[in-house]
Amino acid sequence: MSTLSMETPPSSFLRREVSSTSTGSSIPPPSLYKYTLRCEFENVIKRVKKCPHEAQFQSRNGKTTLHSLAWKNPPLEAAIAVYKAFPGALHITDNRGFTPYDYAIDMISSEAVLNFLRDPDEYLQTFHDAIDLNYSVDESMIDKK
């Protein structure tokens, strides 16, 4: 019969602790989630276009990438890009019972972000032509004096 010392945890315990992250998940958060935590909104937009599956990450406390982003008072373009990659996140509640919209309200996000998170389908229908996530410039809209 082998005995384990209470002072020395088993090696598998150490591996779990080492692989643990600040989000509490045993799976390291993807770059997209890290960009939201650091408020690197331009990188959020670029990354979600390149790796949209990363928007599905959910931390141990239940926050999705959209939750994290909403907490950081993002620009509208970032909120739309992450939502389009994982629309289901809008209705997920974290361990505290909050949705991304709840976090946006708490952080007093812009009216545009709040309206978008309240009803993204209606917002996108209404402002479809004004929202351009490709950042192309419509030359006819530029005032040429």
C-alpha positions as CSV (number, residue, x, y, z in Angstrom):
1,M,0.0,0.0,0.0
2,S,1.5,3.3,-1.0
3,T,1.0,6.5,1.0
4,L,1.0,10.0,-0.2
5,S,2.5,12.7,1.8
6,M,0.1,15.5,2.6
7,E,3.0,18.0,2.0
8,T,3.7,16.8,-1.6
9,P,0.7,16.9,-3.9
10,P,0.6,14.3,-6.7
11,S,2.2,15.3,-10.0
12,S,-1.2,15.5,-11.8
13,F,-2.3,18.0,-9.2
14,L,0.7,20.2,-10.1
15,R,0.0,20.0,-13.8
16,R,-3.6,21.2,-13.2
17,E,-2.4,24.1,-11.2
18,V,0.2,25.0,-13.7
19,S,-2.2,24.9,-16.6
20,S,-4.8,26.9,-14.7
21,T,-5.3,30.5,-16.0
22,S,-6.5,33.7,-14.5
23,T,-10.0,33.0,-15.9
24,G,-10.1,29.8,-13.8
25,S,-10.5,27.5,-16.8
26,S,-8.1,24.6,-17.1
27,I,-8.0,25.4,-20.8
28,P,-5.9,28.4,-21.6
29,P,-8.0,31.2,-23.0
30,P,-7.6,31.9,-26.7
31,S,-6.0,35.0,-28.0
32,L,-9.4,36.6,-28.8
33,Y,-10.4,36.4,-25.1
34,K,-7.1,37.8,-24.0
35,Y,-7.4,40.7,-26.4
36,T,-10.8,41.5,-24.9
37,L,-9.4,41.5,-21.4
38,R,-6.7,43.9,-22.5
39,C,-9.1,46.2,-24.3
40,E,-7.2,45.7,-27.6
41,F,-10.3,46.2,-29.7
42,E,-8.6,46.4,-33.1
43,N,-6.9,43.1,-32.4
44,V,-10.3,41.7,-31.3
45,I,-11.8,42.6,-34.7
46,K,-8.8,41.2,-36.6
47,R,-8.6,38.0,-34.6
48,V,-12.4,37.2,-34.7
49,K,-12.3,37.5,-38.5
50,K,-9.3,35.1,-38.6
51,C,-10.4,32.6,-35.9
52,P,-14.2,33.0,-35.3
53,H,-14.3,29.7,-33.3
54,E,-12.4,31.5,-30.5
55,A,-15.5,33.5,-29.7
56,Q,-17.1,30.3,-28.3
57,F,-14.6,30.1,-25.4
58,Q,-16.3,30.1,-22.0
59,S,-14.3,30.6,-18.8
60,R,-14.9,28.6,-15.7
61,N,-17.0,31.4,-14.3
62,G,-19.2,31.2,-17.3
63,K,-18.1,34.3,-19.2
64,T,-18.0,34.1,-23.0
65,T,-15.8,36.3,-25.1
66,L,-18.9,38.5,-25.6
67,H,-19.4,38.8,-21.8
68,S,-15.8,39.9,-21.4
69,L,-16.0,42.3,-24.3
70,A,-19.2,43.9,-23.0
71,W,-17.6,44.5,-19.6
72,K,-14.8,46.5,-21.4
73,N,-17.1,49.1,-23.0
74,P,-16.1,48.2,-26.6
75,P,-16.6,50.0,-29.8
76,L,-19.7,48.9,-31.8
77,E,-17.6,47.2,-34.5
78,A,-15.9,44.9,-32.0
79,A,-19.3,43.9,-30.4
80,I,-20.8,43.1,-33.8
81,A,-17.8,41.1,-34.9
82,V,-17.8,38.9,-31.8
83,Y,-21.5,38.5,-31.9
84,K,-21.5,37.4,-35.5
85,A,-18.9,34.8,-34.7
86,F,-21.0,33.3,-31.8
87,P,-24.6,34.7,-31.7
88,G,-25.5,32.2,-29.0
89,A,-23.3,34.0,-26.5
90,L,-25.9,36.8,-26.3
91,H,-28.3,34.6,-24.3
92,I,-25.7,32.7,-22.1
93,T,-25.7,33.7,-18.5
94,D,-22.5,33.4,-16.5
95,N,-22.2,32.0,-13.0
96,R,-23.5,35.2,-11.6
97,G,-26.6,35.1,-13.8
98,F,-25.5,38.0,-16.1
99,T,-25.7,38.1,-19.9
100,P,-23.4,40.3,-22.0
101,Y,-26.1,42.9,-22.2
102,D,-26.2,43.1,-18.3
103,Y,-22.4,43.8,-18.3
104,A,-22.8,46.5,-21.0
105,I,-25.5,48.2,-18.8
106,D,-23.2,48.0,-15.8
107,M,-20.3,49.6,-17.7
108,I,-22.5,52.3,-19.2
109,S,-21.6,51.3,-22.7
110,S,-22.4,53.5,-25.6
111,E,-26.0,53.8,-26.7
112,A,-25.2,52.1,-30.0
113,V,-23.6,49.0,-28.2
114,L,-26.6,48.8,-25.7
115,N,-29.1,49.0,-28.6
116,F,-27.2,46.4,-30.5
117,L,-26.9,43.9,-27.6
118,R,-30.6,44.5,-26.7
119,D,-31.8,43.4,-30.2
120,P,-29.0,42.6,-32.6
121,D,-31.2,41.5,-35.5
122,E,-33.2,44.7,-35.5
123,Y,-30.1,46.8,-35.1
124,L,-28.3,45.1,-38.0
125,Q,-31.4,45.4,-40.2
126,T,-31.8,49.1,-39.4
127,F,-28.1,50.0,-39.7
128,H,-26.9,47.4,-42.1
129,D,-25.6,49.8,-44.7
130,A,-23.8,52.0,-42.1
131,I,-21.9,49.2,-40.6
132,D,-18.9,48.1,-42.5
133,L,-16.6,45.7,-40.8
134,N,-14.2,45.6,-43.8
135,Y,-13.3,49.2,-43.2
136,S,-13.5,50.1,-46.9
137,V,-13.9,53.8,-47.6
138,D,-16.8,55.0,-49.7
139,E,-15.2,57.8,-51.6
140,S,-18.6,59.4,-52.4
141,M,-19.2,60.0,-48.7
142,I,-16.1,62.1,-48.3
143,D,-16.6,65.9,-48.4
144,K,-14.3,67.2,-51.0
145,K,-13.8,70.9,-50.6
